[in-house]
Amino acid sequence: MTPESIKLLYLTAGAVVSLIVLVAWLRIHAFLALLFAALVVGLGAGLIDAPSKGGGVPISPAGVAMAFQDGMGKSLGGIAAVLGLGTMLGGLLAASGGAEVLSQRLVGFFGAKRVNLVLMIVALAVGFTTWFAVGLIMLLPILLTLTKETKQPFLKLALPMLAVLSIMHGVMPPHPGPLYALDELGASLGKVVLWGLVAAIPIAAVSGPFFAHWAVRHVAVTAPEPPAPDPSIFARERPTLFRTVAALALPVILILSHTISELIFKEDLASGRKPALYQLTEIIGNPILALALAVLFAAWAFRFTRNDALKVVEKSLGPVGMTLLLVGGGGGFNNVLQASGAAEAIGAMAAKLDMPTMLFAWVCAALIRIATGSATVAIIAAIGLVKPVLAAAAAAHPEWAANPALATNPELLVVAIGCGAMVLSHVNDAGFWIVKESLGLTVPQTLRTWTVTETLIGITGLGVAWGLDLFF
């Protein structure tokens, strides 16, 4: 590593620490703190002559501002519409009384003591095809209502649900990171799903219920009040269980339809043809359109008038503005870190370490995740670093030449990398701010709960994947 890279690592660590201090202790608004930390990293990188990621030219003061602005645009461009539509769906679910209907049925069927496991199963189904933020926003009214109905500690229900949603995002196709990883490593889609589900059981147990048992005794958190049905807006009978489940399941089904069509028409797509059915699922399976259709369906299924539905969605969108600002600020900070060369410096540091392939891949993903805040970026970057290691192992073992990934189980390697990309979610991660705002936590509370949950997922995932690799 060059002296500039080492200085950049110190600078990045200092910026992250200062960011936490500004938000948690000095009580500076998180968006302003993110902007200040980005300026520190960008301007500091220019002073130490650290080249930018793209052109090899030191980042300029004007370049810092542009990188922050571009990062905000990239982050919000991918999540703003999804977050807004998911909030609309959650608002309709809550205002209609559907969240209470579903909660009461779940409590009645499984019992109050097993509700956390029920939420984990629901999160598994929803998180299989939907983004983490979408799943959280969709399930939030149910989580808050169940907390009130069962009188269970809030974190006992919230943390297991968050753990499952996060695991699905990191290791399970069709999420973009795992899909990219299995394609690059030559892994089997079916086997990745199989091993991902097998590994998810102990990972979710440790990072969810086991950790939640500790958290409820050491972190005092008051659950936000669930959004109650508003008689002034909607004074009709509550929706049936079938209509409630259908409204929640519709976006999942639509998104899954596109995933299935990609598998069915794989050969046609490889030859450049797009069958009509594929084109249809490509449209309705887009997360934004799928959620938009679900919002329209929910308004009809819950029997809102157009005026009532408009009032509900406008009211539900009110608190989202601050969340979007924080998500955009996190994206801007991420982009400055990447433009300043932080991700490259961390990758170079990981490449210097001499360790087993699976551990090396996990460390690469974890370090890049800590630097950039993006699980998908961490997975993609880690794959680029680990492939040369696999190739070198294949050269040393001629029997592996036909498939370099055979140096280790490729499917379990995908799981390990995905778990590494979950480690230490903090202030530069958009998910950190979404969780904080959605659950009504302070920054220290989020660090002591969500950040620890993510880190437990990463560490437990490595242990499980590595243990399974020893036998398979």
RODO-2510 file (C-alpha; in nm, 4 decimals, decimal comma):
residues 472
     n   res          X          Y          Z
     1     m     0,0000     0,0000     0,0000
     2     t     0,1159     0,3527    -0,0767
     3     p     0,1657     0,6142     0,1967
     4     e    -0,1250     0,8086     0,0453
     5     s    -0,3568     0,5075     0,0835
     6     i    -0,2582     0,4640     0,4474
     7     k    -0,3228     0,8321     0,5171
     8     l    -0,6580     0,8015     0,3434
     9     l    -0,7547     0,5097     0,5673
    10     y    -0,6770     0,7176     0,8753
    11     l    -0,8683     1,0105     0,7306
    12     t    -1,1743     0,7952     0,6589
    13     a    -1,1722     0,6437     1,0080
    14     g    -1,1425     0,9908     1,1590
    15     a    -1,4314     1,1231     0,9492
    16     v    -1,6601     0,8388     1,0553
    17     v    -1,5725     0,8879     1,4231
    18     s    -1,6266     1,2635     1,3963
    19     l    -1,9605     1,2022     1,2266
    20     i    -2,0784     0,9850     1,5138
    21     v    -1,9593     1,2445     1,7661
    22     l    -2,1346     1,5284     1,5834
    23     v    -2,4675     1,3454     1,5690
    24     a    -2,4721     1,1493     1,8945
    25     w    -2,3010     1,3883     2,1368
    26     l    -2,3051     1,7386     1,9897
    27     r    -2,6625     1,6957     1,8622
    28     i    -2,5918     1,8470     1,5204
    29     h    -2,8532     1,7578     1,2622
    30     a    -2,7537     1,4342     1,0898
    31     f    -2,7722     1,5770     0,7370
    32     l    -2,5395     1,8656     0,8250
    33     a    -2,3039     1,6238     1,0001
    34     l    -2,2947     1,3996     0,6908
    35     l    -2,2167     1,6999     0,4721
    36     f    -1,9403     1,8150     0,7089
    37     a    -1,7838     1,4662     0,7256
    38     a    -1,7921     1,4414     0,3451
    39     l    -1,6096     1,7738     0,3201
    40     v    -1,3466     1,6530     0,5678
    41     v    -1,2802     1,3354     0,3683
    42     g    -1,2879     1,5012     0,0268
    43     l    -1,0744     1,8031     0,1126
    44     g    -0,8387     1,5918     0,3207
    45     a    -0,7940     1,3496     0,0315
    46     g    -0,7044     1,6434    -0,1930
    47     l    -0,4449     1,7687     0,0565
    48     i    -0,2732     1,4293     0,0813
    49     d    -0,2803     1,3996    -0,2972
    50     a    -0,4991     1,0868    -0,2918
    51     p    -0,6266     1,0210    -0,6448
    52     s    -0,9961     1,0031    -0,7122
    53     k    -1,1459     0,6717    -0,8124
    54     g    -1,2247     0,7709    -1,1665
    55     g    -0,9538     0,9790    -1,3280
    56     g    -0,6498     0,9535    -1,1061
    57     v    -0,6630     1,3296    -1,0326
    58     p    -0,6773     1,4567    -0,6714
    59     i    -1,0315     1,5493    -0,5765
    60     s    -1,0864     1,9274    -0,5720
    61     p    -1,3064     2,1336    -0,3353
    62     a    -1,5591     2,1765    -0,6147
    63     g    -1,5321     1,8040    -0,6863
    64     v    -1,6268     1,7245    -0,3260
    65     a    -1,9482     1,9218    -0,3586
    66     m    -2,0290     1,7604    -0,6935
    67     a    -1,9544     1,4126    -0,5588
    68     f    -2,1864     1,4752    -0,2619
    69     q    -2,4584     1,6051    -0,4928
    70     d    -2,4213     1,3127    -0,7336
    71     g    -2,4315     1,0670    -0,4436
    72     m    -2,7539     1,2189    -0,3166
    73     g    -2,9063     1,1838    -0,6620
    74     k    -2,7989     0,8210    -0,7012
    75     s    -2,9233     0,7253    -0,3558
    76     l    -3,2610     0,8979    -0,3824
    77     g    -3,3081     0,7959    -0,7440
    78     g    -3,3093     0,4317    -0,6422
    79     i    -3,5128     0,4584    -0,3249
    80     a    -3,7285     0,7743    -0,3104
    81     a    -4,0202     0,6415    -0,5159
    82     v    -4,0015     0,2975    -0,3554
    83     l    -3,9960     0,4443    -0,0047
    84     g    -4,2817     0,6840    -0,0831
    85     l    -4,5045     0,4194    -0,2395
    86     g    -4,4291     0,1726     0,0383
    87     t    -4,5282     0,4378     0,2916
    88     m    -4,8542     0,4998     0,1025
    89     l    -4,9339     0,1283     0,1145
    90     g    -4,8549     0,1170     0,4860
    91     g    -5,0730     0,4239     0,5447
    92     l    -5,3702     0,2668     0,3685
    93     l    -5,3156    -0,0565     0,5600
    94     a    -5,3143     0,1283     0,8922
    95     a    -5,5975     0,3746     0,8211
    96     s    -5,8309     0,0986     0,7055
    97     g    -5,7739    -0,1110     1,0169
    98     g    -5,6135    -0,3862     0,8089
    99     a    -5,2988    -0,3879     1,0243
   100     e    -5,5113    -0,4518     1,3329
   101     v    -5,7107    -0,7259     1,1585
   102     l    -5,3939    -0,9105     1,0556
   103     s    -5,2308    -0,8563     1,3956
   104     q    -5,5300    -0,9918     1,5876
   105     r    -5,5497    -1,2994     1,3664
   106     l    -5,1776    -1,3700     1,4071
   107     v    -5,1984    -1,3314     1,7838
   108     g    -5,5086    -1,5479     1,8011
   109     f    -5,3593    -1,8264     1,5905
   110     f    -5,0013    -1,8413     1,7171
   111     g    -5,0310    -1,6838     2,0608
   112     a    -4,8673    -1,3687     2,1927
   113     k    -4,5454    -1,5449     2,2937
   114     r    -4,4728    -1,6616     1,9387
   115     v    -4,5472    -1,3373     1,7580
   116     n    -4,1769    -1,2592     1,7037
   117     l    -4,1409    -1,5872     1,5132
   118     v    -4,4506    -1,5054     1,3096
   119     l    -4,3018    -1,1694     1,2132
   120     m    -3,9822    -1,3460     1,1066
   121     i    -4,1782    -1,5795     0,8780
   122     v    -4,3725    -1,2882     0,7279
   123     a    -4,0434    -1,0967     0,6811
   124     l    -3,8955    -1,4011     0,5063
   125     a    -4,1828    -1,4098     0,2577
   126     v    -4,1844    -1,0337     0,1975
   127     g    -3,8055    -0,9938     0,1953
   128     f    -3,7518    -1,2748    -0,0551
   129     t    -3,8232    -1,0479    -0,3506
   130     t    -3,8593    -0,6953    -0,2113
   131     w    -3,5879    -0,4533    -0,1115
   132     f    -3,5069    -0,4112     0,2558
   133     a    -3,6616    -0,0634     0,2733
   134     v    -3,9797    -0,1807     0,1005
   135     g    -4,0203    -0,4759     0,3351
   136     l    -3,9657    -0,2595     0,6418
   137     i    -4,2159     0,0050     0,5358
   138     m    -4,4749    -0,2598     0,4420
   139     l    -4,4409    -0,4455     0,7720
   140     l    -4,4022    -0,1423     0,9998
   141     p    -4,7772    -0,0923     1,0688
   142     i    -4,8096    -0,4625     1,1542
   143     l    -4,5019    -0,4488     1,3809
   144     l    -4,6297    -0,1450     1,5721
   145     t    -4,9807    -0,2841     1,6044
   146     l    -4,8570    -0,6233     1,7268
   147     t    -4,6350    -0,4502     1,9827
   148     k    -4,9377    -0,2671     2,1215
   149     e    -5,1715    -0,5677     2,1039
   150     t    -4,9374    -0,8180     2,2712
   151     k    -4,7627    -0,5810     2,5166
   152     q    -4,4348    -0,7446     2,4139
   153     p    -4,1100    -0,5419     2,4340
   154     f    -4,0689    -0,3481     2,1108
   155     l    -3,7152    -0,4680     2,0344
   156     k    -3,8170    -0,8312     2,0935
   157     l    -4,0408    -0,8062     1,7866
   158     a    -3,8505    -0,5492     1,5808
   159     l    -3,4969    -0,6921     1,5798
   160     p    -3,5835    -1,0462     1,4580
   161     m    -3,7932    -0,8970     1,1770
   162     l    -3,5108    -0,6614     1,0756
   163     a    -3,2583    -0,9461     1,0884
   164     v    -3,4574    -1,1618     0,8459
   165     l    -3,5191    -0,8735     0,6036
   166     s    -3,1476    -0,7933     0,6063
   167     i    -3,0380    -1,1545     0,5524
   168     m    -3,2708    -1,1856     0,2559
   169     h    -3,1248    -0,8683     0,1054
   170     g    -2,7655    -0,9825     0,1484
   171     v    -2,7649    -1,3501     0,0510
   172     m    -3,0811    -1,4329    -0,1398
   173     p    -3,1429    -1,3944    -0,5144
   174     p    -3,3102    -1,2094    -0,6836
   175     h    -3,1508    -0,9230    -0,4912
   176     p    -2,8841    -0,7599    -0,7112
   177     g    -2,5755    -0,8308    -0,4986
   178     p    -2,6256    -1,2086    -0,4612
   179     l    -2,7323    -1,2375    -0,8271
   180     y    -2,4106    -1,0694    -0,9409
   181     a    -2,2013    -1,2838    -0,7073
   182     l    -2,3454    -1,6180    -0,8170
   183     d    -2,3082    -1,5250    -1,1832
   184     e    -1,9439    -1,4183    -1,1437
   185     l    -1,8483    -1,7212    -0,9318
   186     g    -2,0303    -1,9732    -1,1489
   187     a    -2,2590    -2,0751    -0,8626
   188     s    -2,5959    -2,2438    -0,9059
   189     l    -2,9011    -2,0256    -0,8439
   190     g    -3,0970    -2,3121    -0,6889
   191     k    -2,8106    -2,4116    -0,4612
   192     v    -2,7544    -2,0518    -0,3495
   193     v    -3,1228    -2,0322    -0,2511
   194     l    -3,0985    -2,3698    -0,0749
   195     w    -2,7805    -2,2931     0,1180
   196     g    -2,9015    -1,9393     0,1850
   197     l    -3,2161    -2,0729     0,3545
   198     v    -3,0180    -2,3354     0,5484
   199     a    -2,7670    -2,0761     0,6682
   200     a    -3,0390    -1,8198     0,7410
   201     i    -3,1855    -2,0288     1,0256
   202     p    -2,8892    -2,0089     1,2691
   203     i    -2,7896    -1,6612     1,1450
   204     a    -3,1384    -1,5219     1,2080
   205     a    -3,1621    -1,6977     1,5436
   206     v    -2,8405    -1,5393     1,6747
   207     s    -2,8912    -1,1910     1,5288
   208     g    -3,2669    -1,1879     1,5941
   209     p    -3,4299    -1,3530     1,8994
   210     f    -3,1069    -1,4263     2,0895
   211     f    -2,9715    -1,0743     2,0564
   212     a    -3,3159    -0,9216     2,1117
   213     h    -3,3338    -1,1053     2,4460
   214     w    -3,0208    -0,9145     2,5512
   215     a    -3,1214    -0,5854     2,3900
   216     v    -3,4553    -0,5501     2,5692
   217     r    -3,2714    -0,5616     2,9029
   218     h    -2,9988    -0,3124     2,8132
   219     v    -3,1504    -0,0661     2,5630
   220     a    -3,4595     0,1261     2,6748
   221     v    -3,6736     0,1893     2,3666
   222     t    -4,0309     0,3154     2,3550
   223     a    -4,2296     0,1890     2,0581
   224     p    -4,3934     0,4547     1,8407
   225     e    -4,7709     0,4561     1,8524
   226     p    -4,9228     0,2587     1,5635
   227     p    -5,1174     0,4708     1,3169
   228     a    -5,4766     0,4132     1,4263
   229     p    -5,7771     0,4015     1,1919
   230     d    -5,9146     0,7540     1,1485
   231     p    -6,2967     0,7574     1,1725
   232     s    -6,3097     1,1058     1,0225
   233     i    -6,1471     0,9712     0,7080
   234     f    -6,2796     0,6181     0,6900
   235     a    -6,5811     0,5108     0,8933
   236     r    -6,6732     0,1785     0,7383
   237     e    -6,6308    -0,1850     0,8333
   238     r    -6,2792    -0,3191     0,8634
   239     p    -6,1353    -0,5115     0,5668
   240     t    -6,1355    -0,8891     0,5682
   241     l    -5,8217    -1,0883     0,6346
   242     f    -5,8165    -1,2028     0,2715
   243     r    -5,8186    -0,8468     0,1365
   244     t    -5,5475    -0,7421     0,3821
   245     v    -5,3166    -1,0303     0,2897
   246     a    -5,3850    -0,9744    -0,0810
   247     a    -5,2815    -0,6085    -0,0556
   248     l    -4,9536    -0,7073     0,1120
   249     a    -4,8840    -0,9999    -0,1195
   250     l    -4,9550    -0,8231    -0,4495
   251     p    -4,6223    -0,6354    -0,4842
   252     v    -4,4299    -0,9463    -0,3830
   253     i    -4,6122    -1,1567    -0,6436
   254     l    -4,5616    -0,8978    -0,9185
   255     i    -4,1884    -0,8644    -0,8508
   256     l    -4,1511    -1,2415    -0,8264
   257     s    -4,3282    -1,2848    -1,1629
   258     h    -4,0456    -1,1005    -1,3368
   259     t    -3,7832    -1,3096    -1,1583
   260     i    -3,9533    -1,6320    -1,2686
   261     s    -3,9896    -1,5099    -1,6273
   262     e    -3,6150    -1,4367    -1,6378
   263     l    -3,5496    -1,8006    -1,5531
   264     i    -3,8089    -1,9357    -1,7964
   265     f    -3,6906    -1,7238    -2,0905
   266     k    -3,3200    -1,7394    -2,0125
   267     e    -3,2272    -1,8836    -2,3531
   268     d    -3,4426    -1,6305    -2,5400
   269     l    -3,2840    -1,3436    -2,3516
   270     a    -2,9353    -1,4766    -2,4240
   271     s    -3,0147    -1,4640    -2,7949
   272     g    -3,1460    -1,1080    -2,7699
   273     r    -3,5189    -1,1907    -2,7905
   274     k    -3,7764    -1,0719    -2,5389
   275     p    -4,1002    -1,2738    -2,5518
   276     a    -4,4237    -1,0834    -2,4945
   277     l    -4,4820    -1,2454    -2,1552
   278     y    -4,1346    -1,1436    -2,0424
   279     q    -4,1944    -0,7855    -2,1543
   280     l    -4,5178    -0,7797    -1,9540
   281     t    -4,3543    -0,9090    -1,6349
   282     e    -4,0627    -0,6702    -1,6924
   283     i    -4,3113    -0,3846    -1,6627
   284     i    -4,5341    -0,5046    -1,3793
   285     g    -4,2387    -0,6589    -1,1933
   286     n    -4,0556    -0,3281    -1,1655
   287     p    -4,0565    -0,2464    -0,7912
   288     i    -4,1903     0,1060    -0,8441
   289     l    -4,4774    -0,0007    -1,0689
   290     a    -4,5502    -0,3080    -0,8563
   291     l    -4,5891    -0,0905    -0,5475
   292     a    -4,7946     0,1671    -0,7389
   293     l    -5,0354    -0,1061    -0,8495
   294     a    -5,0466    -0,2360    -0,4925
   295     v    -5,1386     0,1110    -0,3630
   296     l    -5,4255     0,1356    -0,6155
   297     f    -5,5396    -0,2165    -0,5284
   298     a    -5,5281    -0,1417    -0,1543
   299     a    -5,7378     0,1724    -0,1995
   300     w    -5,9999    -0,0383    -0,3806
   301     a    -5,9751    -0,3439    -0,1530
   302     f    -6,0137    -0,1347     0,1610
   303     r    -6,3052     0,0499    -0,0016
   304     f    -6,1702     0,4014     0,0221
   305     t    -6,3268     0,6758    -0,1830
   306     r    -6,0833     0,8679    -0,4016
   307     n    -6,0909     1,1668    -0,1660
   308     d    -6,0387     0,9494     0,1418
   309     a    -5,7494     0,7628    -0,0203
   310     l    -5,5870     1,0919    -0,1191
   311     k    -5,6121     1,2225     0,2374
   312     v    -5,4590     0,9032     0,3770
   313     v    -5,1589     0,8916     0,1415
   314     e    -5,0881     1,2633     0,1831
   315     k    -5,0969     1,2262     0,5612
   316     s    -4,8726     0,9174     0,5535
   317     l    -4,6106     1,0899     0,3360
   318     g    -4,5578     1,3749     0,5830
   319     p    -4,2864     1,2093     0,7970
   320     v    -4,1010     1,0664     0,4935
   321     g    -3,9390     1,3965     0,3959
   322     m    -3,6798     1,3898     0,6743
   323     t    -3,6026     1,0246     0,6066
   324     l    -3,5382     1,0997     0,2388
   325     l    -3,3082     1,3892     0,3301
   326     l    -3,1048     1,1652     0,5586
   327     v    -3,0919     0,8846     0,3013
   328     g    -2,9722     1,1351     0,0408
   329     g    -2,7085     1,2687     0,2808
   330     g    -2,5835     0,9170     0,3447
   331     g    -2,5623     0,8577    -0,0289
   332     g    -2,3661     1,1801    -0,0739
   333     f    -2,1205     1,0803     0,1985
   334     n    -2,0815     0,7358     0,0395
   335     n    -2,0033     0,8860    -0,2996
   336     v    -1,7377     1,1180    -0,1573
   337     l    -1,5733     0,8201     0,0142
   338     q    -1,5617     0,6340    -0,3166
   339     a    -1,4505     0,9373    -0,5180
   340     s    -1,1710     1,0051    -0,2707
   341     g    -1,0354     0,6513    -0,3166
   342     a    -1,1384     0,5122     0,0246
   343     a    -1,2904     0,1939    -0,1150
   344     e    -0,9818     0,1263    -0,3277
   345     a    -0,7532     0,1842    -0,0279
   346     i    -0,9533    -0,0556     0,1877
   347     g    -0,9555    -0,3150    -0,0897
   348     a    -0,5801    -0,2846    -0,1249
   349     m    -0,5387    -0,3329     0,2502
   350     a    -0,7523    -0,6472     0,2384
   351     a    -0,5522    -0,7807    -0,0568
   352     k    -0,2327    -0,7615     0,1527
   353     l    -0,3715    -1,0062     0,4069
   354     d    -0,2821    -1,3746     0,3718
   355     m    -0,5848    -1,5788     0,4713
   356     p    -0,8194    -1,8570     0,3482
   357     t    -1,0287    -1,7705     0,0420
   358     m    -1,3642    -1,7548     0,2191
   359     l    -1,2284    -1,5438     0,5042
   360     f    -1,0503    -1,3155     0,2576
   361     a    -1,3716    -1,2634     0,0591
   362     w    -1,5665    -1,1922     0,3789
   363     v    -1,3084    -0,9415     0,5027
   364     c    -1,3064    -0,7614     0,1653
   365     a    -1,6852    -0,7326     0,1666
   366     a    -1,6927    -0,6207     0,5314
   367     l    -1,4274    -0,3510     0,4901
   368     i    -1,5834    -0,2097     0,1749
   369     r    -1,9255    -0,2167     0,3404
   370     i    -1,7881    -0,0165     0,6339
   371     a    -1,6324     0,2360     0,3959
   372     t    -1,9161     0,2791     0,1458
   373     g    -2,2289     0,1871     0,3435
   374     s    -2,3703    -0,0116     0,0523
   375     a    -2,4129    -0,3890     0,0758
   376     t    -2,4504    -0,4215    -0,3016
   377     v    -2,1344    -0,2193    -0,3701
   378     a    -1,9483    -0,4267    -0,1107
   379     i    -2,0525    -0,7550    -0,2728
   380     i    -1,9621    -0,6402    -0,6244
   381     a    -1,6263    -0,4961    -0,5173
   382     a    -1,5416    -0,8042    -0,3081
   383     i    -1,6072    -1,0309    -0,6061
   384     g    -1,3574    -0,8290    -0,8093
   385     l    -1,0962    -0,8768    -0,5381
   386     v    -1,1570    -1,2452    -0,4705
   387     k    -1,1652    -1,3698    -0,8302
   388     p    -0,7860    -1,3251    -0,8770
   389     v    -0,7341    -1,5211    -0,5541
   390     l    -0,9482    -1,8041    -0,6897
   391     a    -0,7594    -1,7952    -1,0179
   392     a    -0,4262    -1,8186    -0,8335
   393     a    -0,5543    -2,1165    -0,6352
   394     a    -0,6649    -2,2825    -0,9592
   395     a    -0,3186    -2,2314    -1,1060
   396     a    -0,1668    -2,4034    -0,8043
   397     h    -0,4143    -2,6927    -0,8377
   398     p    -0,4529    -2,8048    -1,2021
   399     e    -0,7570    -3,0160    -1,1121
   400     w    -0,9434    -2,6901    -1,0450
   401     a    -0,8541    -2,5330    -1,3771
   402     a    -1,1923    -2,6069    -1,5342
   403     n    -1,3697    -2,4121    -1,2600
   404     p    -1,1651    -2,1802    -1,0354
   405     a    -1,4571    -2,1457    -0,7932
   406     l    -1,4042    -2,5079    -0,6866
   407     a    -1,1255    -2,3845    -0,4593
   408     t    -1,4164    -2,3415    -0,2209
   409     n    -1,7887    -2,4141    -0,2400
   410     p    -1,9123    -2,1341    -0,4711
   411     e    -2,2648    -2,1233    -0,3290
   412     l    -2,1401    -2,0948     0,0286
   413     l    -1,8884    -1,8346    -0,0860
   414     v    -2,1821    -1,6257    -0,2121
   415     v    -2,3457    -1,6603     0,1313
   416     a    -2,0242    -1,5612     0,3114
   417     i    -1,9685    -1,2555     0,0925
   418     g    -2,3313    -1,1478     0,1352
   419     c    -2,3018    -1,1747     0,5136
   420     g    -1,9732    -0,9831     0,5098
   421     a    -2,1536    -0,7043     0,3272
   422     m    -2,3899    -0,6673     0,6248
   423     v    -2,1250    -0,5855     0,8852
   424     l    -2,1284    -0,2647     1,0908
   425     s    -2,4061    -0,0644     0,9317
   426     h    -2,3496     0,2888     1,0562
   427     v    -2,4069     0,6512     0,9643
   428     n    -2,2998     0,6196     0,5984
   429     d    -2,5614     0,3502     0,5308
   430     a    -2,9025     0,4579     0,4018
   431     g    -3,0571     0,1597     0,5817
   432     f    -2,9245     0,2932     0,9128
   433     w    -3,1282     0,6114     0,8786
   434     i    -3,4378     0,4317     0,7488
   435     v    -3,4342     0,2020     1,0528
   436     k    -3,3689     0,4929     1,2902
   437     e    -3,6532     0,7052     1,1584
   438     s    -3,9007     0,4186     1,1100
   439     l    -3,8553     0,2792     1,4602
   440     g    -3,8270     0,6179     1,6299
   441     l    -3,4777     0,5504     1,7693
   442     t    -3,1962     0,7874     1,8596
   443     v    -2,8564     0,7504     1,6922
   444     p    -2,6986     0,5796     1,9976
   445     q    -2,9966     0,3423     2,0216
   446     t    -2,9661     0,2584     1,6519
   447     l    -2,5939     0,1884     1,6922
   448     r    -2,6600    -0,0391     1,9916
   449     t    -2,9404    -0,2324     1,8214
   450     w    -2,9445    -0,2217     1,4406
   451     t    -2,5650    -0,1913     1,3992
   452     v    -2,5052    -0,4822     1,6368
   453     t    -2,7730    -0,6899     1,4633
   454     e    -2,6047    -0,6364     1,1260
   455     t    -2,2629    -0,7207     1,2674
   456     l    -2,3957    -1,0391     1,4264
   457     i    -2,5412    -1,1366     1,0884
   458     g    -2,1992    -1,0892     0,9308
   459     i    -1,9981    -1,2782     1,1925
   460     t    -2,2477    -1,5622     1,2367
   461     g    -2,2871    -1,5901     0,8591
   462     l    -1,9131    -1,6374     0,8141
   463     g    -1,9043    -1,9066     1,0822
   464     v    -2,2014    -2,0946     0,9368
   465     a    -2,0831    -2,0723     0,5747
   466     w    -1,7290    -2,1735     0,6642
   467     g    -1,8514    -2,4611     0,8810
   468     l    -2,0760    -2,5913     0,6030
   469     d    -1,7890    -2,5555     0,3542
   470     l    -1,5756    -2,7900     0,5618
   471     f    -1,8316    -3,0676     0,5001
   472     f    -1,9619    -2,9692     0,1537
***
